[in-house]
């Protein structure tokens, strides 16, 4: 990984903060560190990181508020660290702009893999500038501008939600398998992260309409122009 990639690590536990920072520096990243909510927002503004590793429970204000504030400035990939795997907590994080999450305790190897996958997606997105917008019913997806409209109204999606919708929109009506979605959107070689996928689908449905995304049970998902499942 090129050293030009800068990662902001926000974690109030000094041992975890140090361990994550040391591992990412060893992987070739330029690491900036923060230990609380206000410090995270200040560090983000001062250093313009390419990605943020963000703990949910922080002094000052929590990771969800940090995520809201930094995403309001400019879209940036955010990997949230949470002590609980409760689905409601995960959906709150996704709703404020997080792209992925890891539940503590986690393996450093998995953290590094998730970060690499998120950054590769950003790079792939930059290669879509020449693509024409896609239309599925009254849903319009502009890959170049990374914007989405439903019935003429613009819908704000997180980077991960956008990539997931784009992958489905490329073959409207056809079922895209879980393995393909995990590979295309997250860069994972298999569907081992199905809970992450299902959580993002739930968040995406809440924004574009439940009826638009059909579930093929045990297989994957499809984007429909009309009523879904």
Helices and strands as residue ranges (DSSP letters): E 6-10, H 14-26, E 30-34, H 37-47, E 51-55, H 63-73, E 77-82, H 87-95, E 100-103, H 108-126, E 134-136, E 139-142, E 147-150, E 153-155, H 159-169, E 176-177, H 178-181, I 182-186, H 194-208, G 210-212, E 213-216, E 220-223
